Amino acid sequence: MDERRGALRALRVLMWVVIAVEVPVYLVWLVQVGYEAGQQLPRGDVARWAPPVLLPPAAVLFCVAAGWVWWGAVVAATGARSPLRERWIPASLVFVAVSSVFCGVVSVDDPSVSVGLLSATVTALGMTGLFFIPAAASRQLPDVVRRRSRRTAAAPGEAGPDPQ
């Protein structure tokens, strides 16, 4: 039991370390590339301020909201259709990813494949960290991990033990 508790604690600590590293780097990067991308617009254009001001809060809102909806379905474990299949969730995540990578590529003077790959990597890591904040903060994380591990330990044709 202590070994399992230690593993669950290590999982939670690992999740928070990843979140604590990825999310600030992503948000600072997003503000910087948003500013640089906005500077590409003509002087006097009101939209110059939009990328650095609107994109970071949109990323936080959409990624955490999608993570919250997903985590709520995992905790409920009703076996119903995954909420990630709702159209608004992938659409909002794709919007954040495309906007983020676009600003990353546009923000440099000489865009290249490596800039696009770096932008995609920073975006993927940051969005992953934001997405898993609700799961890492949840008190039900140990229960869900235990329930899922019992279900996987059962034979493929058998139902796992009842979680209650």
Backbone as JSON, one array per atom type, in Angstrom:
{
  "sequence": "MDERRGALRALRVLMWVVIAVEVPVYLVWLVQVGYEAGQQLPRGDVARWAPPVLLPPAAVLFCVAAGWVWWGAVVAATGARSPLRERWIPASLVFVAVSSVFCGVVSVDDPSVSVGLLSATVTALGMTGLFFIPAAASRQLPDVVRRRSRRTAAAPGEAGPDPQ",
  "N": [[0.82, -1.2, 0.0], [1.95, 1.25, 0.83], [3.85, 1.52, -1.13], [2.31, 1.89, -3.41], [1.02, 4.28, -2.72], [3.24, 5.96, -2.61], [3.98, 5.9, -5.3], [1.77, 7.13, -6.47], [1.95, 9.65, -5.32], [4.39, 10.43, -6.41], [3.63, 10.54, -9.1], [1.81, 12.7, -9.06], [3.54, 14.77, -8.21], [5.37, 14.76, -10.34], [3.63, 15.52, -12.42], [3.01, 18.17, -11.6], [5.56, 19.33, -11.64], [6.17, 19.19, -14.36], [4.09, 20.81, -15.33], [4.74, 23.19, -14.01], [7.09, 23.9, -15.27], [6.61, 23.81, -18.09], [4.28, 25.43, -18.64], [4.73, 28.24, -17.77], [6.95, 28.83, -19.47], [5.78, 28.48, -21.98], [3.72, 30.45, -21.92], [5.17, 32.87, -21.58], [6.72, 32.74, -23.9], [4.63, 32.85, -25.74], [3.59, 35.44, -25.35], [5.83, 36.92, -26.15], [6.29, 36.09, -28.88], [3.83, 36.76, -29.86], [3.87, 39.52, -29.56], [5.99, 40.16, -31.31], [4.9, 39.19, -33.71], [2.69, 40.87, -33.92], [4.0, 43.26, -34.39], [4.62, 43.07, -36.99], [2.5, 43.99, -38.38], [1.07, 46.91, -40.01], [2.07, 50.22, -38.9], [0.01, 51.98, -36.61], [-2.14, 50.32, -36.9], [-4.74, 48.95, -35.16], [-4.88, 46.3, -34.44], [-2.35, 45.46, -33.74], [-1.82, 45.09, -31.07], [-3.32, 42.91, -30.37], [-2.39, 40.06, -30.66], [-0.34, 39.63, -28.51], [-1.85, 40.27, -26.27], [-4.35, 38.96, -26.31], [-3.95, 36.25, -27.08], [-2.45, 34.64, -25.08], [-4.31, 34.56, -22.76], [-6.48, 33.31, -24.08], [-5.36, 30.85, -24.78], [-4.9, 29.74, -22.22], [-7.54, 29.68, -21.2], [-8.99, 28.06, -23.13], [-7.48, 25.63, -23.2], [-7.37, 24.78, -20.49], [-10.13, 24.63, -19.98], [-10.88, 22.58, -21.77], [-9.36, 20.5, -20.67], [-10.57, 20.37, -18.17], [-13.2, 19.53, -18.77], [-12.64, 17.04, -19.94], [-11.36, 15.75, -17.76], [-13.43, 15.72, -15.9], [-15.16, 13.88, -17.13], [-13.57, 11.59, -17.03], [-13.35, 11.16, -14.28], [-16.04, 10.75, -13.66], [-16.55, 8.41, -15.09], [-18.58, 7.15, -16.67], [-18.73, 5.69, -18.92], [-19.79, 6.68, -21.16], [-19.83, 8.46, -24.32], [-16.78, 10.07, -25.14], [-16.14, 13.35, -23.96], [-14.31, 14.78, -25.37], [-14.88, 14.46, -27.95], [-16.78, 16.26, -28.59], [-17.57, 18.96, -30.69], [-16.66, 21.61, -30.12], [-14.49, 21.42, -28.41], [-12.13, 20.13, -29.67], [-12.0, 22.02, -31.73], [-11.44, 24.45, -30.4], [-8.95, 23.83, -29.27], [-7.43, 23.34, -31.58], [-7.57, 25.89, -32.71], [-6.06, 27.38, -30.82], [-3.58, 26.08, -31.06], [-2.91, 26.45, -33.82], [-2.91, 29.27, -33.99], [-0.89, 29.86, -32.19], [1.41, 28.54, -33.26], [1.48, 29.85, -35.72], [1.96, 32.55, -34.93], [4.49, 32.13, -33.82], [6.0, 31.43, -36.09], [5.65, 33.65, -37.78], [6.82, 35.63, -36.3], [9.56, 35.77, -36.63], [12.32, 37.02, -38.62], [13.28, 35.5, -40.74], [11.56, 33.0, -41.6], [11.61, 29.45, -41.12], [11.76, 25.85, -41.5], [12.76, 24.78, -39.14], [12.11, 26.78, -37.3], [9.34, 26.57, -37.39], [9.06, 23.95, -36.37], [10.15, 24.28, -33.8], [8.3, 26.14, -32.79], [5.97, 24.56, -32.88], [6.69, 22.55, -31.08], [7.08, 23.93, -28.61], [4.49, 24.92, -28.36], [2.97, 22.51, -28.23], [3.98, 21.32, -25.86], [3.37, 23.32, -23.95], [0.55, 23.53, -24.21], [-0.16, 20.95, -23.45], [0.65, 20.93, -20.77], [-1.11, 22.91, -19.74], [-3.55, 21.63, -20.28], [-3.52, 19.45, -18.53], [-3.7, 20.54, -15.99], [-6.22, 20.57, -14.5], [-6.46, 17.79, -13.89], [-4.13, 17.28, -12.4], [-4.6, 18.9, -10.21], [-6.74, 17.74, -9.02], [-8.49, 16.07, -6.41], [-9.37, 13.56, -6.82], [-7.54, 12.18, -8.33], [-5.77, 10.03, -7.33], [-7.75, 8.02, -6.85], [-8.86, 7.62, -9.4], [-6.61, 6.7, -10.81], [-6.11, 4.31, -9.4], [-8.52, 2.93, -9.94], [-8.41, 2.73, -12.74], [-6.07, 1.2, -13.0], [-6.83, -1.2, -11.82], [-8.77, -1.98, -13.62], [-7.22, -2.42, -15.91], [-5.67, -4.48, -15.06], [-7.38, -6.6, -14.97], [-8.5, -9.47, -16.8], [-8.65, -9.39, -20.42], [-11.22, -10.15, -21.44], [-12.82, -10.06, -19.24], [-14.76, -8.19, -16.87], [-13.55, -5.51, -14.9], [-12.95, -5.23, -11.3], [-15.58, -3.87, -9.28], [-15.57, -0.39, -8.83], [-16.62, 0.76, -6.52]],
  "CA": [[0.0, 0.0, 0.0], [2.82, 2.42, 0.87], [4.51, 1.62, -2.44], [1.32, 2.48, -4.33], [0.84, 5.67, -2.31], [4.44, 6.67, -3.05], [3.92, 6.04, -6.76], [0.75, 8.15, -6.77], [2.52, 10.95, -4.94], [5.41, 10.75, -7.42], [2.91, 10.94, -10.31], [1.3, 14.06, -8.87], [4.69, 15.69, -8.18], [5.86, 14.84, -11.71], [2.69, 16.34, -13.19], [3.17, 19.57, -11.22], [6.86, 19.8, -12.12], [6.02, 19.41, -15.79], [3.23, 21.98, -15.49], [5.46, 24.39, -13.54], [8.12, 24.24, -16.25], [6.08, 24.02, -19.45], [3.27, 26.49, -18.77], [5.32, 29.59, -17.82], [7.76, 28.99, -20.68], [4.85, 28.64, -23.09], [3.02, 31.73, -21.85], [6.14, 33.94, -21.86], [7.01, 32.63, -25.32], [3.45, 33.29, -26.49], [3.56, 36.91, -25.29], [6.94, 37.44, -26.95], [6.06, 35.91, -30.31], [2.64, 37.54, -30.19], [4.32, 40.91, -29.73], [6.77, 40.24, -32.55], [3.97, 39.01, -34.84], [1.9, 42.09, -34.0], [4.83, 44.32, -34.93], [4.67, 42.9, -38.45], [1.36, 44.73, -38.94], [1.43, 48.32, -40.26], [1.94, 51.18, -37.79], [-1.31, 52.57, -36.49], [-3.16, 49.28, -36.95], [-5.16, 48.63, -33.8], [-4.7, 44.86, -34.2], [-0.98, 45.15, -33.32], [-1.79, 44.69, -29.66], [-4.17, 41.74, -30.15], [-1.74, 38.76, -30.37], [0.25, 39.42, -27.18], [-2.82, 40.49, -25.19], [-5.47, 38.03, -26.36], [-3.6, 34.85, -27.28], [-2.17, 33.88, -23.84], [-5.52, 34.19, -22.01], [-7.27, 32.35, -24.85], [-4.72, 29.55, -24.63], [-5.18, 29.24, -20.87], [-8.97, 29.4, -21.09], [-9.42, 26.92, -23.95], [-6.8, 24.38, -22.82], [-7.82, 24.36, -19.16], [-11.53, 24.23, -20.09], [-10.91, 21.25, -22.39], [-8.85, 19.57, -19.66], [-11.59, 20.25, -17.11], [-14.29, 18.7, -19.3], [-12.1, 15.69, -20.08], [-11.12, 15.17, -16.44], [-14.75, 15.44, -15.31], [-15.67, 12.63, -17.71], [-12.74, 10.49, -16.54], [-13.74, 10.93, -12.89], [-17.4, 10.19, -13.64], [-16.42, 7.05, -15.62], [-19.89, 6.62, -17.03], [-18.62, 4.85, -20.11], [-20.43, 7.39, -22.27], [-18.94, 9.01, -25.34], [-15.81, 11.02, -24.6], [-16.46, 14.75, -24.24], [-13.33, 15.35, -26.31], [-15.46, 14.35, -29.3], [-17.64, 17.42, -28.84], [-16.88, 19.76, -31.71], [-16.05, 22.84, -29.65], [-13.23, 21.17, -27.72], [-11.01, 20.09, -30.63], [-11.92, 23.29, -32.49], [-10.75, 25.46, -29.6], [-7.55, 23.43, -29.15], [-6.8, 23.58, -32.89], [-7.42, 27.34, -32.84], [-4.92, 27.81, -30.01], [-2.35, 25.53, -31.64], [-2.61, 27.11, -35.09], [-2.57, 30.67, -33.7], [0.39, 29.85, -31.5], [2.47, 28.21, -34.22], [1.5, 30.94, -36.7], [2.68, 33.69, -34.34], [5.89, 31.74, -33.69], [6.66, 31.47, -37.4], [5.61, 35.02, -38.31], [7.58, 36.56, -35.45], [10.98, 35.84, -37.0], [12.59, 37.67, -39.9], [13.51, 34.49, -41.78], [10.9, 31.75, -41.17], [12.15, 28.21, -41.68], [11.14, 24.63, -40.96], [13.18, 24.63, -37.75], [11.3, 27.72, -36.51], [8.02, 25.95, -37.28], [9.16, 22.81, -35.46], [10.31, 24.82, -32.45], [7.0, 26.7, -32.4], [5.06, 23.44, -32.65], [7.11, 21.85, -29.86], [6.74, 24.77, -27.45], [3.03, 24.94, -28.28], [2.48, 21.21, -27.77], [4.32, 21.14, -24.45], [2.59, 24.26, -23.14], [-0.87, 23.15, -24.22], [-0.27, 19.73, -22.65], [0.7, 21.35, -19.36], [-2.37, 23.58, -19.41], [-4.63, 20.65, -20.35], [-3.49, 18.54, -17.39], [-3.83, 21.23, -14.7], [-7.35, 20.05, -13.7], [-6.18, 16.44, -13.39], [-3.11, 17.37, -11.36], [-5.16, 19.57, -9.04], [-7.91, 17.0, -8.54], [-8.34, 15.14, -5.29], [-9.76, 12.22, -7.27], [-6.48, 11.58, -9.14], [-5.39, 8.68, -6.87], [-8.85, 7.08, -7.04], [-8.97, 7.31, -10.83], [-5.46, 5.88, -11.18], [-6.35, 2.98, -8.84], [-9.62, 2.31, -10.68], [-7.92, 2.39, -14.07], [-5.07, 0.12, -12.92], [-7.58, -2.45, -11.57], [-9.44, -2.34, -14.88], [-6.23, -2.93, -16.86], [-5.14, -5.74, -14.52], [-8.35, -7.66, -15.26], [-8.32, -10.13, -18.11], [-9.29, -8.62, -21.49], [-12.64, -10.48, -21.62], [-13.56, -9.92, -17.98], [-14.94, -6.84, -16.34], [-12.74, -5.25, -13.73], [-13.7, -5.15, -10.05], [-16.42, -2.69, -9.14], [-14.78, 0.65, -8.15], [-17.19, 1.17, -5.24]],
  "C": [[0.87, 1.26, 0.0], [3.54, 2.63, -0.45], [3.58, 2.28, -3.45], [1.1, 3.95, -4.0], [2.04, 6.52, -2.74], [4.45, 6.9, -4.55], [2.9, 7.1, -7.15], [1.25, 9.55, -6.43], [3.57, 11.38, -5.96], [4.75, 11.19, -8.73], [2.42, 12.37, -10.19], [2.44, 15.08, -8.88], [5.25, 15.86, -9.6], [4.94, 15.7, -12.56], [2.87, 17.82, -12.87], [4.51, 20.14, -11.66], [6.79, 20.1, -13.61], [5.18, 20.66, -16.06], [3.99, 23.25, -15.11], [6.56, 24.82, -14.5], [7.51, 24.64, -17.59], [5.19, 25.24, -19.56], [3.89, 27.89, -18.74], [6.18, 29.83, -19.06], [6.86, 29.25, -21.87], [4.18, 30.02, -23.07], [3.95, 32.91, -22.12], [6.5, 33.93, -23.34], [5.86, 33.17, -26.16], [3.32, 34.81, -26.48], [4.64, 37.49, -26.2], [6.68, 37.29, -28.45], [4.8, 36.64, -30.76], [2.98, 39.0, -30.41], [5.06, 41.08, -31.04], [5.87, 40.09, -33.78], [3.12, 40.26, -35.02], [2.68, 43.24, -34.6], [4.97, 44.21, -36.44], [3.53, 43.66, -39.14], [1.76, 46.2, -39.12], [1.23, 49.18, -39.0], [0.55, 51.77, -37.8], [-2.44, 51.55, -36.55], [-3.49, 48.87, -35.5], [-4.9, 47.16, -33.45], [-3.28, 44.5, -33.77], [-0.91, 44.65, -31.9], [-2.51, 43.37, -29.42], [-3.4, 40.44, -29.87], [-1.12, 38.64, -28.98], [-0.75, 39.57, -26.03], [-3.89, 39.41, -25.16], [-5.07, 36.56, -26.45], [-3.25, 34.1, -25.99], [-3.42, 33.58, -23.01], [-6.41, 33.2, -22.75], [-6.69, 30.95, -24.73], [-5.02, 28.94, -23.27], [-6.65, 28.82, -20.77], [-9.36, 28.14, -21.86], [-8.77, 25.61, -23.51], [-7.26, 23.88, -21.46], [-9.29, 23.92, -19.21], [-11.65, 22.84, -20.72], [-10.41, 20.19, -21.41], [-9.85, 19.32, -18.56], [-12.72, 19.33, -17.56], [-13.83, 17.24, -19.42], [-11.95, 15.03, -18.72], [-12.44, 14.86, -15.73], [-15.34, 14.15, -15.84], [-14.87, 11.43, -17.22], [-13.14, 10.15, -15.1], [-15.11, 10.27, -12.83], [-17.4, 8.74, -14.13], [-17.76, 6.42, -15.95], [-19.83, 5.68, -18.22], [-19.28, 5.49, -21.33], [-19.37, 7.89, -23.24], [-18.02, 10.08, -24.73], [-16.21, 12.46, -24.94], [-15.46, 15.41, -25.18], [-13.82, 15.23, -27.75], [-16.47, 15.45, -29.59], [-16.88, 18.36, -29.75], [-16.14, 20.96, -31.17], [-14.69, 22.59, -28.99], [-12.07, 21.04, -28.69], [-10.86, 21.38, -31.43], [-11.16, 24.35, -31.7], [-9.27, 25.11, -29.44], [-6.79, 23.64, -30.46], [-6.59, 25.07, -33.1], [-6.21, 27.83, -32.06], [-3.61, 27.32, -30.63], [-1.96, 26.26, -32.93], [-2.19, 28.57, -34.86], [-1.18, 30.76, -33.08], [1.55, 29.59, -32.47], [2.59, 29.31, -35.27], [2.27, 32.14, -36.15], [4.17, 33.37, -34.18], [6.64, 31.83, -34.99], [6.73, 32.9, -37.94], [6.52, 35.97, -37.54], [9.05, 36.68, -35.83], [11.14, 36.46, -38.38], [12.71, 36.66, -41.04], [12.88, 33.17, -41.34], [11.5, 30.53, -41.86], [11.42, 27.03, -41.04], [11.52, 24.48, -39.49], [12.42, 25.58, -36.83], [9.9, 27.15, -36.32], [8.02, 24.78, -36.33], [9.33, 23.26, -34.01], [8.99, 25.39, -31.94], [5.99, 25.59, -32.08], [5.4, 22.7, -31.36], [6.75, 22.65, -28.61], [5.23, 24.82, -27.26], [2.49, 23.63, -27.72], [2.77, 20.99, -26.28], [3.5, 22.06, -23.55], [1.12, 23.91, -23.08], [-1.11, 21.88, -23.41], [-0.26, 20.07, -21.16], [-0.59, 22.02, -18.93], [-3.53, 22.58, -19.36], [-4.68, 19.78, -19.1], [-3.55, 19.23, -16.03], [-5.03, 20.71, -13.9], [-7.1, 18.66, -13.13], [-5.17, 16.48, -12.25], [-3.65, 17.99, -10.08], [-6.29, 18.79, -8.39], [-7.58, 16.1, -7.36], [-8.67, 13.71, -5.7], [-8.66, 11.53, -8.08], [-6.06, 10.21, -8.62], [-6.49, 7.64, -7.08], [-8.98, 6.66, -8.5], [-7.82, 6.42, -11.26], [-5.65, 4.46, -10.65], [-7.43, 2.24, -9.64], [-9.15, 1.87, -12.06], [-6.91, 1.24, -14.01], [-5.76, -1.2, -12.61], [-8.24, -2.93, -12.85], [-8.44, -2.94, -15.87], [-5.67, -4.27, -16.37], [-6.1, -6.9, -14.77], [-8.08, -8.25, -16.63], [-9.1, -9.37, -19.17], [-10.78, -8.91, -21.64], [-13.48, -10.27, -20.38], [-13.72, -8.44, -17.62], [-14.09, -6.7, -15.11], [-13.58, -5.2, -12.48], [-14.47, -3.84, -9.96], [-15.66, -1.63, -8.33], [-15.37, 1.07, -6.82], [-16.81, 0.23, -4.17]]
}
